[in-house]
Amino acid sequence: MNPFELRNPDSVAAASGAAGPARVFKAAGIDLLDRLKERIDDPDALVNLLPLGAELGGIGRSDDGTIRLGALVTLQQIADSDALAAPGLRALREACGEAATPQVRSRATLGGNLLQRNRCWYFRSAAFQCAHDGKGDRCLAWHGENRYHAIFGVVDCLRVHPSNAAPPLMVLGAEVEVQRGEARRRQPIAALFPDSPAAATAEHTLGADDVLIAVHLPAAAARGGSAYRESREKQSFDWATTAAAVHLGVEGGRITSASICLGAVAPNPWPVDDAQSLVGEAPSRELFEQLARRVFRRATPTEQNRYKVEVGQAILVDALLAAAGL
């Protein structure tokens, strides 16, 4: 790790103005510290966002039922929040409450979880030069170790998106609030991720001077039921091998709305368009198993990660059953 300057701006606008190609934002710094130690990032300055808790922190509910989650809110605060107690928001509480370890959850922020870099060992090691880090000309995972890599949405890079908060936020119809200079904008959370996740593109679409301010959940997200399930090799301090977030509306014994997003299986959080086929049907294990088989039939696994097809189906069915209350 090389020396760097630590900057402590007194406002979000000042933080945005302090950013640049050789400077990076720091919140809790959990992912950033790993990257600095491996010299994946080698900035001349860190722009510290933690002093801006008044602008970037807190969980609040407006009169219309919209919920605002500040970008500096920790994963544990989300998991424990009474404002997120509705069954429709359970997927987000579960995803944040199962991440990493209690120590990490108490420090890791929502913004950091959404904007973290991928965990491919070729990208994370200074010993390798891959297309995604801009130092190589190809994805080394294609013909290397790819046990934990993508089975959907691959362009030319097998990385998987590591955020476990992103899939539930996708199914809940969240929006992100971003500030650049004095200007703020809101956009669907799907716009936070690249349309074509090629090796040359970053894991998110924010510019160097964009600051993630908050995530907003619409009032409708609290209705219905939701669930998050993931598989991993260890019970704690491990990354998901497959994940699924589901939000369902059920009335009169029929599904009235359905949204599904998979995690840990694609370079982006992976929305499942087939979810709409559930609308009008009576929820059942058989229905959900049919859907899961149909979804994963389109997967393109490598020889080493074929297990993700079978495991991913089981995880999706579990999430669907939980969201439907079965």
C-alpha positions as a printed Julia matrix, in Angstrom:
326×3 Matrix{Float64}:
   0.0     0.0     0.0
   1.4     3.35   -1.04
   1.05    6.62    0.94
  -2.07    8.71    0.33
  -3.73   11.87    1.6
  -6.96   11.64    3.64
  -9.45   14.39    2.87
 -12.44   15.16    5.12
 -14.94   17.31    3.2
 -17.61   19.22    5.11
 -20.41   18.64    2.59
 -21.44   16.26   -0.17
 -20.83   18.99   -2.74
 -17.3    19.44   -1.43
 -16.76   15.68   -1.53
 -17.91   15.56   -5.13
 -15.57   18.41   -6.02
 -12.66   16.67   -4.32
 -13.05   13.54   -6.43
 -10.98   12.68   -9.47
  -9.26    9.86  -11.37
  -6.49    9.57   -8.75
  -8.83    9.93   -5.77
 -11.44    7.54   -4.42
 -14.33    7.83   -1.99
 -14.14    6.01    1.32
 -17.04    5.08    3.56
 -16.36    2.19    5.97
 -13.53    1.18    3.62
 -13.99   -2.59    3.95
 -13.77   -3.36    0.24
 -11.43   -0.43   -0.39
  -8.86   -1.66    2.13
  -8.59   -4.99    0.32
  -8.07   -3.21   -2.98
  -5.44   -0.91   -1.53
  -3.49   -3.78   -0.03
  -3.48   -5.6    -3.37
  -2.7    -2.31   -5.18
  -5.73   -2.74   -7.39
  -6.4     0.89   -6.42
  -3.45    3.23   -5.91
  -4.99    6.67   -5.21
  -3.15    9.78   -4.17
  -6.06   10.72   -1.89
  -9.06    9.17   -0.12
 -12.16   11.35    0.19
 -13.69   10.36    3.53
 -17.51   10.28    3.5
 -18.02    9.17    7.11
 -18.12   12.72    8.52
 -21.16   13.4     6.31
 -23.56   11.22    8.28
 -26.07   14.05    8.65
 -26.55   14.1     4.88
 -25.81   10.48    4.01
 -27.1     8.56    7.03
 -30.39    7.6     8.61
 -33.49    5.59    7.8
 -36.67    7.63    7.45
 -40.24    7.29    6.25
 -42.12   10.11    4.51
 -45.85   10.82    4.83
 -46.57    8.95    1.59
 -44.9     5.79    2.88
 -41.66    6.16    0.9
 -38.63    4.98    2.85
 -35.23    6.67    2.53
 -32.09    4.69    3.34
 -28.98    6.85    3.61
 -25.94    5.53    1.78
 -23.97    5.4     5.05
 -26.57    3.29    6.87
 -24.93    0.04    7.93
 -26.16   -3.39    6.91
 -26.91   -4.19   10.54
 -29.02   -1.06   10.93
 -31.07   -2.16    7.93
 -31.48   -5.68    9.3
 -32.7    -4.31   12.66
 -34.8    -1.37   11.45
 -38.43   -1.14   12.61
 -39.12    1.0     9.54
 -38.44   -2.08    7.41
 -40.53   -4.5     9.47
 -43.27   -5.0     6.83
 -43.37   -8.49    5.21
 -42.88   -6.91    1.8
 -39.46   -5.59    2.89
 -38.26   -8.8     4.5
 -35.96   -9.67    1.59
 -33.83   -6.59    2.23
 -33.61   -7.25    5.97
 -32.63  -10.87    5.32
 -30.0   -10.0     2.72
 -28.34   -7.42    4.96
 -28.71   -9.52    8.11
 -26.94  -12.54    6.61
 -23.98  -10.75    5.03
 -20.44  -11.54    6.16
 -20.09  -11.44    9.98
 -21.64   -9.33   12.76
 -18.46   -7.25   12.93
 -18.53   -6.5     9.2
 -22.29   -5.81    9.17
 -21.88   -3.27   11.96
 -19.46   -1.26    9.78
 -20.29   -2.04    6.14
 -22.53    0.57    4.54
 -25.37    0.2     2.07
 -23.59    2.39   -0.45
 -20.39    0.41   -0.13
 -22.25   -2.86   -0.55
 -23.87   -1.66   -3.78
 -20.7    -0.15   -5.26
 -18.09   -2.73   -4.26
 -15.88   -4.34   -6.88
 -16.2    -7.99   -7.85
 -14.41  -10.8    -6.0
 -12.77  -12.63   -8.92
  -9.37  -13.78   -7.69
  -7.7   -12.85  -10.98
  -8.97   -9.28  -10.68
  -8.12   -9.13   -6.95
  -4.53  -10.29   -7.27
  -1.66   -8.08   -8.4
   0.01  -11.24   -9.7
  -2.45  -11.37  -12.65
  -3.34   -8.98  -15.43
  -6.9    -9.36  -16.69
  -9.1    -7.43  -19.08
 -11.3    -6.13  -16.28
  -8.47   -4.41  -14.42
  -7.36   -2.85  -17.7
  -3.91   -4.42  -17.57
  -4.61   -7.53  -19.64
  -6.35   -8.4   -22.88
  -8.67  -11.22  -21.8
 -10.68  -12.71  -18.96
  -8.37  -15.18  -17.25
 -11.26  -17.04  -15.64
 -12.44  -18.44  -18.96
  -9.61  -20.99  -19.01
  -8.67  -20.78  -15.33
 -10.43  -21.3   -12.0
 -14.06  -20.27  -12.53
 -15.94  -22.24   -9.88
 -17.61  -19.13   -8.45
 -18.14  -17.25  -11.69
 -21.09  -16.23  -13.87
 -23.59  -18.47  -15.63
 -25.88  -15.7   -16.98
 -25.34  -12.45  -18.87
 -21.7   -12.97  -19.79
 -20.23  -10.71  -22.45
 -16.48  -11.28  -22.29
 -15.89  -11.36  -18.51
 -17.04  -14.08  -16.11
 -17.11  -11.91  -12.98
 -20.19  -11.94  -10.74
 -21.69   -8.95   -8.99
 -21.02   -9.38   -5.25
 -23.72   -7.16   -3.67
 -26.31   -9.07   -1.68
 -28.34   -5.89   -1.09
 -28.78   -5.22   -4.81
 -31.16   -8.12   -5.71
 -33.77   -7.29   -3.03
 -33.57   -3.58   -3.87
 -34.19   -4.48   -7.51
 -37.34   -6.47   -6.74
 -38.58   -3.75   -4.38
 -38.45   -1.14   -7.15
 -35.87    1.02   -5.4
 -34.43    4.25   -6.74
 -30.99    5.66   -6.0
 -30.24    9.31   -5.33
 -26.91   10.61   -6.64
 -25.2    13.98   -6.27
 -22.63   15.57   -8.57
 -21.48   19.0    -7.47
 -24.62   20.81   -6.3
 -27.0    18.82   -8.55
 -28.93   15.76   -7.43
 -30.73   13.18   -9.52
 -32.85   10.07   -8.91
 -32.81    7.0   -11.11
 -34.03    3.39  -10.96
 -31.52    1.18   -9.21
 -31.19   -0.9   -12.4
 -29.51    2.15  -14.0
 -26.73    1.83  -11.43
 -25.42   -1.2   -13.33
 -24.06   -1.25  -16.91
 -26.35   -2.33  -19.75
 -23.57   -4.49  -21.19
 -21.22   -5.72  -18.43
 -18.19   -6.21  -20.64
 -14.7    -6.57  -19.22
 -13.94   -2.93  -19.97
 -16.9    -1.65  -17.94
 -16.94   -1.09  -14.19
 -19.41   -2.79  -11.84
 -21.47    0.42  -11.63
 -22.23    3.42  -13.82
 -21.38    6.28  -11.45
 -18.78    8.8   -12.5
 -15.69    9.61  -10.46
 -17.38   12.7    -8.96
 -20.79   11.09   -8.35
 -21.71   10.51   -4.7
 -24.41    7.97   -3.85
 -26.66    9.81   -1.4
 -29.49    7.44   -0.59
 -31.74    4.61   -1.72
 -35.5     5.19   -1.82
 -38.12    2.44   -1.47
 -41.65    3.12   -2.78
 -44.57    2.65   -0.43
 -45.86   -0.23   -2.56
 -42.75   -2.26   -1.71
 -44.0    -2.8     1.85
 -47.1    -4.61    0.58
 -47.15   -8.3    -0.28
 -44.37  -10.63    0.8
 -40.71  -10.92   -0.01
 -37.76  -13.17    0.79
 -34.04  -13.53    0.13
 -32.15  -16.8     0.03
 -28.54  -17.59   -0.82
 -26.16  -20.53   -0.92
 -22.56  -20.4     0.25
 -19.85  -22.81    1.23
 -19.41  -21.52    4.8
 -22.0   -20.4     7.31
 -20.26  -17.08    7.96
 -17.79  -14.66    6.36
 -18.33  -16.09    2.92
 -19.65  -14.86   -0.4
 -22.82  -16.26   -1.95
 -22.47  -18.85   -4.7
 -26.09  -18.29   -5.77
 -28.78  -15.95   -4.45
 -32.4   -15.03   -5.15
 -34.64  -12.16   -4.04
 -38.39  -12.39   -4.58
 -41.33  -10.04   -4.06
 -44.87  -11.4    -4.5
 -48.36  -10.0    -4.18
 -50.98  -12.64   -3.38
 -54.71  -11.95   -3.12
 -57.61  -14.38   -3.09
 -55.24  -17.32   -3.45
 -53.73  -15.96   -6.68
 -50.46  -14.2    -7.42
 -51.18  -10.6    -8.41
 -47.62   -9.36   -8.87
 -44.19  -10.97   -9.02
 -40.61   -9.76   -9.21
 -37.44  -11.87   -9.05
 -33.76  -10.96   -9.17
 -30.88  -13.42   -8.94
 -27.51  -12.66   -7.39
 -24.01  -14.15   -7.57
 -24.71  -15.68  -10.99
 -24.08  -12.8   -13.43
 -21.89   -9.7   -13.85
 -24.96   -7.63  -12.86
 -27.84   -8.38  -10.52
 -29.96  -10.58  -12.8
 -33.71   -9.75  -13.1
 -35.92  -12.67  -14.14
 -38.49  -11.64  -16.75
 -40.24  -15.02  -16.38
 -41.57  -13.82  -13.03
 -44.56  -12.31  -14.85
 -45.69  -15.8   -15.85
 -46.63  -16.37  -12.19
 -49.3   -13.65  -12.2
 -52.78  -15.14  -12.06
 -51.55  -18.52  -10.83
 -52.12  -20.13   -7.45
 -48.79  -20.29   -5.57
 -47.45  -23.82   -5.14
 -44.17  -25.67   -4.97
 -44.87  -27.3    -8.32
 -45.45  -23.92  -10.0
 -42.27  -22.49   -8.53
 -40.17  -25.52   -9.47
 -41.39  -25.29  -13.06
 -40.39  -21.63  -13.17
 -36.96  -22.31  -11.65
 -36.22  -25.03  -14.21
 -37.28  -22.73  -17.03
 -35.1   -19.88  -15.76
 -31.94  -21.94  -15.26
 -32.36  -23.81  -18.52
 -30.97  -20.67  -20.16
 -27.81  -20.67  -18.04
 -24.45  -21.14  -19.76
 -22.21  -22.61  -17.04
 -18.59  -23.58  -17.35
 -17.39  -27.05  -16.49
 -16.46  -25.93  -12.97
 -19.62  -24.02  -12.0
 -22.36  -26.32  -13.34
 -23.43  -26.87   -9.73
 -24.87  -23.34   -9.78
 -27.7   -24.5   -12.05
 -29.06  -27.09   -9.63
 -28.29  -25.12   -6.49
 -29.64  -21.91   -7.98
 -32.95  -23.59   -8.79
 -33.32  -24.8    -5.21
 -32.47  -21.37   -3.79
 -35.0   -19.68   -6.07
 -37.75  -22.13   -5.11
 -37.0   -21.59   -1.4
 -37.23  -17.83   -1.84
 -40.52  -18.1    -3.77
 -42.08  -20.35   -1.15
 -41.02  -18.01    1.65
 -42.33  -14.92   -0.14
 -45.66  -16.67   -0.76
 -45.89  -17.78    2.88
 -45.87  -21.48    1.99
